[in-house]
Amino acid sequence: MKTFEIIKVDPQGYCGGVLQAIAIAKKTRLENPDSRITILGNLVHNQYVKKALSYDKLDTIEDKSKTRLELLDQIEEGIVIFTAHGISQDVRQKALNKGLKIIDASCPFVLQTQKIIQQKLSEGFVIFYIGKYRHPEAEAIYSTSNKIYLIEKEEDIPNGIQEPIFVTNQTTMSIFDIQFLFDAIKQAYPEAEFHDEICNATRIRQQAILDLKNQNIDTLIVVGDPSSNNTKQLANIGKKAEIKQVIRINDVNELNVDDLHEAWRIAITSGASTPTYLTNQVIEYLENYPCQKPEIKIQDIL
């Protein structure tokens, strides 16, 4: 009978911003038991969190083809909760104009980045913002001014900018990707000012994966929603750490033990928006293998 050695990567799972956003949403329902409450986009990037919130009648509207400003057209009354990813001033003003009560669950680190960028714009800087197109955190920034250039890859670096340049980034980016693009921008604009805004939670989770290098880990399992950028980056960092097999799963049901036929020493981590409940199910299943996969109970997620 095959057994696995399981290494629980520390830290992993919920970051402070996610914990805060969930607590705010639950408190809002508790204090407004009869009100219609709508979350503008996924509160955090995890479908299980969305399903669990719906148990408390916290409705989520999400459409990847629409901006937050466009999504707001679907809310006509009650309370609107802005997600952990932050929101632009245009969205905030539109919600106020519609007479909606606003609850802001933005992550403090995201708000800090927004504040820095607004300050630099007021000082006459052009902003090079490294992030992902249509990611809500990035959208809340690059949609606010034509002086902000979204940089996803080296080819996006604009030519011929004469104004002073300030370079910063989305908080959940890969430390490797950020450094690569910082170096490329520095080569094109040596006088540019740089400010790395990868949040501490993202950085230490990525470093924990890097630290697995040369520890005889043959498989890394990353538990997290496919839409989560920080989860994707953890998997990419696993490859940088030269771990032979990196597997991304949403939950224990997606884990195929046939994929582990050459695995013995397995490290398990999870994204910053992944409920600990889901990760623990994966760990317990592998620690007790062979056994039946546990049932996922939505009411127990949060």
C-alpha angles and dihedrals in degrees: 000000000000120000129188130217105227122206114193107211113225126240106028141133129036118024123208093263092056093046089051094049093050092046091050092050093049092045091050091056092046092052094042105039096164101037128104107246122190127185112216100227125336109327087222129355099270126098093206090059088051091052092047092051090052087064086068090048092254101148121207126205115198133165119163091204092061133068121232088255090057093043090056089069087075094061116077104160147014129024126342121201117206112215132244090263095073131241138241123251089245091061092046092051093047090053090051091048089053090055095245123152108239127219112182116206094172116150111252091231091055091049089051091055091049091051093051092049094049090050092051092047089053088053091056100260126145110226125226103196118192110209148104123291112246093008102136094231091052094041091056087060110033093045093061102071142014085225090071117086118197111222116196098154139006093268090062093067105112122230130230100021108165101181122084111279129222117193125200140141154220110282097237100053127124114269088225095050091048093051092048093052093041089056092047092050091046090055092052096038111024092178095055118123116234131204120177108213100178100138120242093245091056093045098050093045090053091045090052088059092047089053089062090073113117092011094111093252107159097180136031119195116197114195114204148103116290089234093058113106094196090053091051090050092052089056091049091050088053089060090048087054087058095241106166098225127026118186126188118201135170095212144339092283090065092054110106110196089200086072088061099057091117095036124105107146108047127182117203127200137157140211124263091255096046117112112240087227091068095046092048090054090056092048094047092047093053094042090054099036127177093050140108117284112252123248116253109230110197092201089062097050096093 
